[in-house]
Amino acid sequence: MKRIQCVIRLVLVASVLTFACSHQLSVATAQTTPLSTVRFGSVGGLTDAPLYIAEDLGYFAESGLKVERQPMTNAPTLMTAIATGQLDVGGIAVTAGLFAAIDRDIHLRIVGDKQSLRPGFSATRAVIRADLAKDTEEANVRTLKDKTIAVSDKAGTHHMLLQKLLFKYGMSLSDVKIVQLALSSMVPALNTKAIDAAFLLEPFLSQAVHSGAVKVVSDLTEFAPQEGGILVPMVYSEQFSENRKAADAFMVAYMRGVRIYNDAFVKDENKDKIIDIIARGAKLDRQVVRNAFPAGFDPNQRVSIPFLNEFQRFFVEQKYLDRTVDVSRLVDMSFADSAVKLLGRAK
Protein backbone atom coordinates (compact mmCIF):
# COMPACT_ATOMS: atom_id res chain seq x y z
CA MET A 1 0.00 0.00 0.00
CA LYS A 2 2.78 2.43 0.91
CA ARG A 3 4.50 1.65 -2.34
CA ILE A 4 1.30 2.39 -4.28
CA GLN A 5 0.86 5.70 -2.41
CA CYS A 6 4.45 6.63 -3.20
CA VAL A 7 3.90 5.95 -6.90
CA ILE A 8 0.72 8.05 -6.89
CA ARG A 9 2.60 10.96 -5.27
CA LEU A 10 5.35 10.73 -7.88
CA VAL A 11 2.79 10.77 -10.69
CA LEU A 12 1.02 13.82 -9.21
CA VAL A 13 4.30 15.71 -8.75
CA ALA A 14 5.30 14.91 -12.33
CA SER A 15 1.93 16.12 -13.59
CA VAL A 16 2.22 19.41 -11.67
CA LEU A 17 5.75 19.99 -12.94
CA THR A 18 4.69 19.23 -16.51
CA PHE A 19 1.76 21.69 -16.26
CA ALA A 20 3.97 24.38 -14.72
CA CYS A 21 6.60 24.01 -17.42
CA SER A 22 4.04 24.04 -20.22
CA HIS A 23 2.29 27.09 -18.70
CA GLN A 24 5.59 28.97 -18.40
CA LEU A 25 6.41 28.03 -21.98
CA SER A 26 3.03 29.30 -23.24
CA VAL A 27 3.44 32.57 -21.31
CA ALA A 28 6.95 33.03 -22.65
CA THR A 29 5.71 32.30 -26.17
CA ALA A 30 2.88 34.83 -25.79
CA GLN A 31 5.34 37.44 -24.54
CA THR A 32 7.72 36.92 -27.45
CA THR A 33 5.14 36.51 -30.26
CA PRO A 34 5.15 39.78 -32.25
CA LEU A 35 1.87 41.71 -32.17
CA SER A 36 0.01 42.53 -35.38
CA THR A 37 -0.11 46.28 -36.01
CA VAL A 38 -3.47 47.93 -36.65
CA ARG A 39 -3.32 51.43 -38.13
CA PHE A 40 -6.06 53.48 -36.49
CA GLY A 41 -6.91 56.93 -37.81
CA SER A 42 -8.76 59.58 -35.84
CA VAL A 43 -9.20 63.31 -35.61
CA GLY A 44 -8.64 62.81 -31.87
CA GLY A 45 -10.64 63.98 -28.87
CA LEU A 46 -12.58 62.40 -26.07
CA THR A 47 -14.61 60.09 -28.31
CA ASP A 48 -11.48 57.94 -28.67
CA ALA A 49 -11.94 57.07 -24.98
CA PRO A 50 -12.75 53.34 -25.44
CA LEU A 51 -9.61 52.99 -27.56
CA TYR A 52 -7.47 54.61 -24.85
CA ILE A 53 -9.01 52.30 -22.24
CA ALA A 54 -8.54 49.14 -24.30
CA GLU A 55 -4.90 50.06 -24.92
CA ASP A 56 -4.12 51.02 -21.32
CA LEU A 57 -5.74 47.93 -19.82
CA GLY A 58 -3.95 45.64 -22.28
CA TYR A 59 -7.03 44.41 -24.15
CA PHE A 60 -5.46 44.92 -27.57
CA ALA A 61 -2.24 43.19 -26.52
CA GLU A 62 -4.29 40.27 -25.16
CA SER A 63 -5.90 40.03 -28.59
CA GLY A 64 -2.49 39.95 -30.27
CA LEU A 65 -2.74 43.49 -31.59
CA LYS A 66 -0.74 46.69 -31.35
CA VAL A 67 -2.69 49.81 -32.27
CA GLU A 68 -0.75 52.51 -34.07
CA ARG A 69 -2.74 55.74 -33.76
CA GLN A 70 -2.38 58.12 -36.67
CA PRO A 71 -3.86 61.62 -36.26
CA MET A 72 -5.90 62.92 -39.18
CA THR A 73 -6.95 66.51 -39.85
CA ASN A 74 -10.53 65.93 -41.01
CA ALA A 75 -13.12 63.32 -41.98
CA PRO A 76 -12.57 63.42 -45.79
CA THR A 77 -8.83 62.82 -45.33
CA LEU A 78 -9.57 59.98 -42.94
CA MET A 79 -12.06 58.36 -45.32
CA THR A 80 -9.60 58.56 -48.21
CA ALA A 81 -6.85 56.97 -46.10
CA ILE A 82 -9.11 54.05 -45.14
CA ALA A 83 -10.51 53.63 -48.65
CA THR A 84 -6.99 53.39 -50.11
CA GLY A 85 -5.75 51.00 -47.44
CA GLN A 86 -3.35 53.48 -45.81
CA LEU A 87 -5.32 52.98 -42.59
CA ASP A 88 -7.09 49.90 -41.28
CA VAL A 89 -9.68 51.36 -38.91
CA GLY A 90 -11.13 54.75 -38.06
CA GLY A 91 -14.12 56.67 -36.83
CA ILE A 92 -15.70 58.57 -39.72
CA ALA A 93 -18.47 61.12 -39.21
CA VAL A 94 -21.71 60.52 -41.07
CA THR A 95 -21.55 62.86 -44.06
CA ALA A 96 -22.85 62.91 -47.61
CA GLY A 97 -19.41 61.69 -48.68
CA LEU A 98 -19.83 58.48 -46.71
CA PHE A 99 -22.91 57.53 -48.75
CA ALA A 100 -21.36 58.76 -52.00
CA ALA A 101 -18.54 56.27 -51.39
CA ILE A 102 -20.95 53.46 -52.31
CA ASP A 103 -21.67 55.00 -55.71
CA ARG A 104 -17.96 55.48 -56.31
CA ASP A 105 -17.43 51.77 -55.53
CA ILE A 106 -15.18 52.62 -52.56
CA HIS A 107 -15.31 49.59 -50.31
CA LEU A 108 -15.62 50.59 -46.66
CA ARG A 109 -17.31 48.66 -43.89
CA ILE A 110 -19.32 50.33 -41.13
CA VAL A 111 -18.79 47.83 -38.33
CA GLY A 112 -19.70 49.58 -35.07
CA ASP A 113 -20.32 52.68 -32.99
CA LYS A 114 -17.57 55.26 -32.53
CA GLN A 115 -19.96 57.91 -31.17
CA SER A 116 -23.72 58.09 -30.87
CA LEU A 117 -26.60 59.90 -29.22
CA ARG A 118 -28.03 57.74 -26.44
CA PRO A 119 -30.39 58.52 -23.56
CA GLY A 120 -28.36 60.52 -21.04
CA PHE A 121 -25.23 60.43 -23.19
CA SER A 122 -24.33 63.08 -25.74
CA ALA A 123 -20.93 64.64 -26.39
CA THR A 124 -22.52 66.84 -29.09
CA ARG A 125 -24.98 69.56 -28.08
CA ALA A 126 -26.62 72.68 -29.45
CA VAL A 127 -25.52 75.78 -27.53
CA ILE A 128 -26.42 79.46 -27.57
CA ARG A 129 -24.40 82.49 -26.48
CA ALA A 130 -24.94 83.15 -22.78
CA ASP A 131 -26.06 86.74 -23.39
CA LEU A 132 -28.88 85.49 -25.65
CA ALA A 133 -29.94 82.55 -23.48
CA LYS A 134 -33.51 82.24 -22.19
CA ASP A 135 -35.10 80.03 -19.53
CA THR A 136 -36.52 77.27 -21.72
CA GLU A 137 -35.50 75.25 -24.77
CA GLU A 138 -38.41 76.65 -26.77
CA ALA A 139 -37.51 80.25 -25.91
CA ASN A 140 -33.88 79.63 -26.85
CA VAL A 141 -34.81 78.10 -30.20
CA ARG A 142 -37.22 80.91 -31.03
CA THR A 143 -34.51 83.44 -30.11
CA LEU A 144 -32.40 81.99 -32.92
CA LYS A 145 -34.72 83.29 -35.65
CA ASP A 146 -32.60 85.27 -38.14
CA LYS A 147 -29.49 84.45 -36.07
CA THR A 148 -26.23 82.79 -37.22
CA ILE A 149 -25.64 79.15 -36.25
CA ALA A 150 -22.37 77.27 -36.85
CA VAL A 151 -22.07 73.60 -37.81
CA SER A 152 -18.84 71.76 -38.54
CA ASP A 153 -20.10 70.43 -41.88
CA LYS A 154 -23.23 71.44 -43.79
CA ALA A 155 -23.19 68.00 -45.40
CA GLY A 156 -23.00 66.40 -41.96
CA THR A 157 -25.20 65.20 -39.10
CA HIS A 158 -25.47 68.46 -37.18
CA HIS A 159 -27.26 70.14 -40.07
CA MET A 160 -30.08 67.55 -39.97
CA LEU A 161 -30.27 67.67 -36.17
CA LEU A 162 -30.61 71.46 -36.39
CA GLN A 163 -33.51 71.01 -38.80
CA LYS A 164 -35.20 68.64 -36.33
CA LEU A 165 -34.69 71.07 -33.43
CA LEU A 166 -36.15 73.98 -35.39
CA PHE A 167 -39.05 71.91 -36.70
CA LYS A 168 -40.01 70.95 -33.14
CA TYR A 169 -41.03 74.59 -32.58
CA GLY A 170 -42.56 75.30 -35.98
CA MET A 171 -39.43 76.74 -37.56
CA SER A 172 -37.29 75.70 -40.53
CA LEU A 173 -33.73 76.03 -41.77
CA SER A 174 -34.77 79.08 -43.75
CA ASP A 175 -35.45 80.91 -40.46
CA VAL A 176 -31.74 80.94 -39.53
CA LYS A 177 -28.38 81.62 -41.15
CA ILE A 178 -26.10 78.57 -41.18
CA VAL A 179 -22.32 78.83 -41.49
CA GLN A 180 -19.69 76.11 -41.61
CA LEU A 181 -16.84 76.43 -39.10
CA ALA A 182 -14.12 74.20 -37.72
CA LEU A 183 -14.93 73.08 -34.17
CA SER A 184 -11.81 74.80 -32.84
CA SER A 185 -13.03 78.11 -34.30
CA MET A 186 -16.54 78.02 -32.87
CA VAL A 187 -15.85 79.12 -29.29
CA PRO A 188 -13.74 82.16 -30.37
CA ALA A 189 -16.52 83.06 -32.83
CA LEU A 190 -19.11 82.81 -30.04
CA ASN A 191 -16.97 84.97 -27.76
CA THR A 192 -16.64 87.70 -30.41
CA LYS A 193 -20.36 87.42 -31.28
CA ALA A 194 -19.53 86.51 -34.88
CA ILE A 195 -22.00 83.66 -34.42
CA ASP A 196 -24.95 83.31 -32.08
CA ALA A 197 -25.19 79.55 -31.60
CA ALA A 198 -23.32 76.38 -32.52
CA PHE A 199 -23.27 72.61 -32.45
CA LEU A 200 -20.28 71.87 -30.25
CA LEU A 201 -18.43 68.62 -29.61
CA GLU A 202 -16.23 67.68 -26.66
CA PRO A 203 -13.82 68.89 -25.36
CA PHE A 204 -14.85 72.31 -26.74
CA LEU A 205 -18.42 71.83 -25.51
CA SER A 206 -17.84 71.49 -21.76
CA GLN A 207 -15.03 74.06 -21.79
CA ALA A 208 -17.39 76.64 -23.30
CA VAL A 209 -20.23 75.72 -20.92
CA HIS A 210 -18.08 75.81 -17.78
CA SER A 211 -16.50 79.13 -18.81
CA GLY A 212 -19.96 80.68 -18.89
CA ALA A 213 -19.69 81.61 -22.58
CA VAL A 214 -22.66 79.49 -23.67
CA LYS A 215 -25.75 77.70 -22.43
CA VAL A 216 -26.91 74.31 -23.67
CA VAL A 217 -30.07 74.47 -25.75
CA SER A 218 -30.50 70.73 -26.38
CA ASP A 219 -28.57 67.48 -25.94
CA LEU A 220 -30.30 66.29 -29.16
CA THR A 221 -30.89 62.75 -27.83
CA GLU A 222 -34.67 62.98 -28.37
CA PHE A 223 -34.06 63.03 -32.12
CA ALA A 224 -32.27 59.68 -32.14
CA PRO A 225 -33.96 56.27 -32.08
CA GLN A 226 -34.38 54.63 -28.69
CA GLU A 227 -31.51 52.22 -29.36
CA GLY A 228 -29.20 55.15 -30.09
CA GLY A 229 -28.44 57.31 -33.09
CA ILE A 230 -24.99 56.94 -34.59
CA LEU A 231 -23.08 60.11 -35.49
CA VAL A 232 -19.62 58.59 -36.01
CA PRO A 233 -19.46 54.95 -37.18
CA MET A 234 -16.44 52.70 -36.65
CA VAL A 235 -15.19 51.85 -40.14
CA TYR A 236 -12.89 49.09 -41.43
CA SER A 237 -10.99 49.22 -44.69
CA GLU A 238 -11.84 46.47 -47.17
CA GLN A 239 -8.41 44.89 -46.73
CA PHE A 240 -8.64 44.87 -42.94
CA SER A 241 -12.17 43.43 -42.94
CA GLU A 242 -10.85 40.51 -44.99
CA ASN A 243 -8.23 39.78 -42.31
CA ARG A 244 -10.87 38.10 -40.21
CA LYS A 245 -8.67 37.14 -37.28
CA ALA A 246 -7.31 40.66 -36.72
CA ALA A 247 -10.64 42.36 -37.50
CA ASP A 248 -12.52 40.18 -34.98
CA ALA A 249 -9.77 40.65 -32.39
CA PHE A 250 -9.91 44.44 -32.76
CA MET A 251 -13.66 44.49 -32.23
CA VAL A 252 -13.43 42.32 -29.11
CA ALA A 253 -10.81 44.57 -27.52
CA TYR A 254 -12.62 47.76 -28.52
CA MET A 255 -15.98 46.47 -27.25
CA ARG A 256 -14.37 45.67 -23.90
CA GLY A 257 -13.11 49.27 -23.77
CA VAL A 258 -16.59 50.59 -24.55
CA ARG A 259 -18.13 48.55 -21.75
CA ILE A 260 -15.54 49.72 -19.22
CA TYR A 261 -16.26 53.33 -20.27
CA ASN A 262 -20.00 52.82 -19.85
CA ASP A 263 -19.55 51.16 -16.46
CA ALA A 264 -17.44 54.12 -15.30
CA PHE A 265 -19.94 56.79 -16.37
CA VAL A 266 -23.18 54.88 -15.78
CA LYS A 267 -22.36 52.87 -12.66
CA ASP A 268 -19.47 54.99 -11.35
CA GLU A 269 -17.20 51.92 -11.42
CA ASN A 270 -13.49 52.89 -11.17
CA LYS A 271 -14.42 56.28 -12.60
CA ASP A 272 -11.33 58.11 -11.33
CA LYS A 273 -9.02 55.50 -12.84
CA ILE A 274 -10.84 55.64 -16.18
CA ILE A 275 -10.73 59.45 -16.21
CA ASP A 276 -6.94 59.27 -15.69
CA ILE A 277 -6.60 56.82 -18.60
CA ILE A 278 -8.67 59.02 -20.93
CA ALA A 279 -6.81 62.18 -19.89
CA ARG A 280 -3.46 60.55 -20.69
CA GLY A 281 -4.70 59.20 -24.00
CA ALA A 282 -6.31 62.46 -25.12
CA LYS A 283 -3.44 64.56 -23.67
CA LEU A 284 -5.90 66.68 -21.71
CA ASP A 285 -6.08 67.82 -18.11
CA ARG A 286 -8.04 65.27 -16.06
CA GLN A 287 -10.39 68.04 -14.88
CA VAL A 288 -11.37 68.68 -18.51
CA VAL A 289 -12.25 64.99 -18.85
CA ARG A 290 -14.12 64.95 -15.54
CA ASN A 291 -16.21 67.98 -16.55
CA ALA A 292 -16.96 66.69 -20.04
CA PHE A 293 -20.36 65.45 -21.13
CA PRO A 294 -19.99 61.67 -21.65
CA ALA A 295 -20.30 60.33 -25.17
CA GLY A 296 -22.67 57.58 -26.24
CA PHE A 297 -21.22 54.18 -27.21
CA ASP A 298 -23.32 51.10 -27.88
CA PRO A 299 -21.99 48.29 -25.64
CA ASN A 300 -22.90 45.74 -28.34
CA GLN A 301 -21.70 48.00 -31.18
CA ARG A 302 -25.04 48.01 -33.00
CA VAL A 303 -25.67 50.47 -35.82
CA SER A 304 -29.13 51.85 -36.65
CA ILE A 305 -29.62 51.57 -40.41
CA PRO A 306 -32.95 53.51 -40.26
CA PHE A 307 -31.13 56.46 -38.64
CA LEU A 308 -28.43 56.34 -41.33
CA ASN A 309 -31.19 56.38 -43.93
CA GLU A 310 -32.67 59.49 -42.31
CA PHE A 311 -29.38 61.27 -42.81
CA GLN A 312 -29.00 60.29 -46.44
CA ARG A 313 -32.57 61.36 -47.25
CA PHE A 314 -31.76 64.74 -45.68
CA PHE A 315 -28.57 65.01 -47.77
CA VAL A 316 -30.57 64.32 -50.94
CA GLU A 317 -33.15 66.92 -49.90
CA GLN A 318 -30.38 69.48 -49.37
CA LYS A 319 -28.75 68.58 -52.74
CA TYR A 320 -25.58 67.14 -51.19
CA LEU A 321 -26.43 63.76 -52.73
CA ASP A 322 -28.10 62.98 -56.04
CA ARG A 323 -29.97 59.94 -54.77
CA THR A 324 -30.23 57.51 -51.89
CA VAL A 325 -28.25 54.27 -51.89
CA ASP A 326 -28.62 50.88 -50.22
CA VAL A 327 -26.99 51.48 -46.83
CA SER A 328 -26.96 47.76 -46.06
CA ARG A 329 -24.15 47.47 -48.62
CA LEU A 330 -22.05 49.61 -46.29
CA VAL A 331 -22.91 48.03 -42.91
CA ASP A 332 -21.37 44.77 -41.68
CA MET A 333 -22.44 43.71 -38.20
CA SER A 334 -20.68 40.32 -38.33
CA PHE A 335 -17.64 41.56 -36.37
CA ALA A 336 -19.80 42.97 -33.57
CA ASP A 337 -21.89 39.78 -33.59
CA SER A 338 -18.76 37.67 -33.15
CA ALA A 339 -17.56 39.85 -30.25
CA VAL A 340 -20.96 39.65 -28.53
CA LYS A 341 -20.94 35.89 -28.94
CA LEU A 342 -17.59 35.82 -27.10
CA LEU A 343 -18.26 38.49 -24.46
CA GLY A 344 -22.01 38.09 -24.01
CA ARG A 345 -24.69 40.67 -24.73
CA ALA A 346 -24.64 43.80 -22.58
CA LYS A 347 -27.75 45.73 -21.56
N, C-alpha and C positions, 0 to 999 in steps of 0.2 A: 504493500500500500504506500509506504513512504517513497519507494522508488517511483511509483506511478505519479505521486504528487510532485516529486522533484522534476519529472519529465514535463508535467503540465506547466510548472512554473517556468521552465526553460523555454517552452513553446510560447508562452505569453510574453516573456521578456523579449524574445526574438521578434514577435509580432509588433510589439511597441517600438522597438528599435527600427524595424523596417518601415513602419508608418512615419516615424519621426524623420528618418532620412529622406523618404520620398517627399514628405511635406516640405522639408527644407530645400530639397532640390526644386520642387515646383515653385516655391517662393523666389528662390534665386533666379530661376528661369524667367518668372514674371518680371522680376526687377531688371533683368538684362535684355529682355525682348524689346526691340525698338518700337516706339509708339508711332502710329500712323498720323500724319499731319492733316488737319482739316483747316482749310483757309476760310476764315469767317470774316465777312465784310459788314461794317456797320457805320452809321454816321455818329455813333456814340450816344452817351446819355444814360439816364437811369433805367430806360426800358431794356438795357442789356443786363439787368440785375440777375435774372436766372442763370445767365451764362457765367457771370462773375462767381456766383454761388457754386455752380457745378464745377468750375475750375478749382476754386479755393478748397472745396471739400473733397477733391480728388475723384469726382464722379467720372470725368472724362478719362483720366488715367486708368481707372478701374475698367473702363470700357475699351482700353487699348488705344486711346486717342490723345493727341496733343493738339489743342486749338491754337492756331496762329491768327490773332486778331489783326485785321488790316483796316485802318480808318479810311472812310470814304467821305467825299465832300457833300454829295447829294444823292437822292434816290435814282435819277437817271444814270449816273455814273456807276452806281452799285448794280443796277439791273444789267447794264452792258457787261460789267465784269463777270457776273454770274452766267449770263447768256453765252459768253465766249469762253467759259471754262477757266477764267483767270481766278475766280473764287468758287468755292464749293457751296457755301451756305451764306445766307444773309437775311436780314429783315427788310423787306421792301414795302414802302407805303402804298396803299391802294390808290392808284392814279389811273388816268385814261391810258397812259402808256403801258400799264400792266396788262390791260385787256387787248390793246393793239398788238402786243407781243404774239398773241395767238394768230392773228391774221398774217403777221410777218413770219410765221412758222418758227418763232424763237421758242425753243423747248425749255420751259421752266416748270418747276413743280411746287405749287403751294402745298406745304406739308403740315403746317401747324400755326400756332398763335404766338406772334412776337409782341403784340400789344392789342388790347381790345377794350371796349367799353363794357363793364359788367356792373351789376348792382353794387353800389358802394365803392366801386373802384374805377377811377378815371384820372389818368395823368394828362388829359387834354380837356381844357375847359374854356368856355366863352367868358371873357372878362370885359369890363367897362372901366374907363378912367374914374378914379375915386371922386373927382369933383363933379361928375355927371351922375353918379350912382343914386338910385332911389331905393325905396324900402322893399319892393317886391320884384320878382322876376318879370312880371307883366309890365310894370312901370319902367323897368330898365330896358326892356325890349322896345317898348313904344318910344322911349327917349332916343333910340338909335335912328329914328326916321330922319332921312336926309344926312345922316352922319357917315363917317368913313370907318370901315371895318377892315382889318388886315387878316389875310389868310396866307399860309405858307405856300399854297399852290392852288390856283383857281381850278385846275384840273385834278383836284384831290378831294379827300373826304371831308375836310372842314367846310368846303363850299356847300356840299349837300346838307351837312348838319346845320349850317346857318339857314339854309332855306327852310328846313323843318322847324327850327326855332322861331323864325319869323312867321311862318304859316300858322303856328299854334295860336298866334294872337292876331290873325287876320291880315298879316302883312306879307309882302313878297320881296324877292331880291331887287326888284326895281325901286323899292322904297329906300334903299341904302346905296352907298358908294363902296365898292369892294376893290381893295388894292392887294397886290401880291408882294409880300415882304419876307425876307429871311427871318427865322425865329429869333436869331440874335439881334436883329434890328428892331424888333417890335417894342420891347420895353423902352429903349431910348426914344422911339417915335411917340409912344404914349406919354412919356415924361415931358416932351416938347410940345405936346398937343397936336402933332402932325396927323395922328389918327385918334379916333375916339374909343375904339374897342378892338379886340383881337381874339383870335383863337390861339391860346398859348399852350405849350407843351413843357413838361418838366425837363430841366430844373428851372427854366425861366419863369414858369407859372408860379410856383410857391415863393420864389424870391420876390417877384413883383407883388404878390398878395401880402407877404409879411412885411414888405417895405412900406405898405400903405398906398402904393401908387395906383392899385386897381382893386376892384371888387368883383367877385365871381358872379356871373349872371346865371350860368347853368353848367352842370357837370355833364350834360348831354346824354346820360345813360338811359333816359326814358325813350330815346329815339332808336335804341338798339333792341334787337330781339331778346327775349328773356334769357336765352342761353348765352348771350354775349354777342356783341357786334365787333367784328375784327376791323381794325384800322391799319395794322401792319402785320401782314402774314410772314411766317417763316418760309423761306424759299430755298429749294435745292437746285443746283445746276443739273442738267440732264446727265452729265457724266457721273456726278456724285450719286445721283439717285440710282444709277445702275450698279454702283458698288454697294450691294445690298448689306453686306456685313458692316461696313463703316457707317452707312446711312442709318441703319437700325440702331447701331451703338450710339451715334450722336443723339438720336431722338430719345433714347432711354436716359442718357445722362442729362440732357436738357430738361426733360420732363421731371426728373428728380429735383433739379434746381428750381423749377417752377413751383413744385409742391412745397419745398422748403420756404420759398418766398411767401406763398399764400399762408402757410402755417404761422409764419412770423407776423404777418400783418392782419390776419384774421383771428388767430388764436393767441397771439402774443407769445409764441414759442421761440425762445432764444432770439428775441427781436434785437437786442443790443448787439449780439454777435453778428447777426445778419446785416445790420446797418453798417457795422465796421467793414465787413467784407465788400458791401456795395460801394462804400465810400472809397476804399482802396482801389477797387476796380474802375470806378468812374473818375478817380482822381479829383474828388470833391470833399469838402469839409463834411464830417459826419453830421453836423448840425443841419446842413443843407439837405442831406438824405433824410434825417429824422423829420424835418418839417415838410418834406415833399408829400404831395398827394400820391398814394400808391396806384400803380398801374394795374390794369386787368390782364390776367393770363389764365387761359383755360387749363385746368390741371390735367385734362385728358387730351389737350391740344386739338380740340374740335374746331372746325371752320364752318361758319354759316354761309352756305351757297346762296340762299335767298337774300341775305344782306349784301353780298357781293353783287348780286344781280340788281339790287336797288341802286347801287353806285353806278353801275355801267349804264342803266337806263337814264340816270341823271346826266351822265357825261354825253350821251347821245342827244338828250334834250338841250344841253348847253352847247352843242356842236363841237365837242372835244373828241367825239367818236362818230364815225359814219353810221355804224350799226352795232347791234348787240351781237355777242358771240356766245358759244356754248362754254360756260365757265367750268363745267365738269371736266373739260379737256385739260384744265389748268390745275385742278385740285386732285391730290393723291393722299388719301387718309390711311394708306396701308402701313406707313411707318409709325404713325400714332397708334394705330390698332395693334401693331406688334408690341409696342412699348406698354400699352395698357394690359395686354395679355400677360406680359412679364411682371408688371408692377401692381396690377389690379386697378380697378376703376375707382377714381376719387370722386367724392361728392362735390 
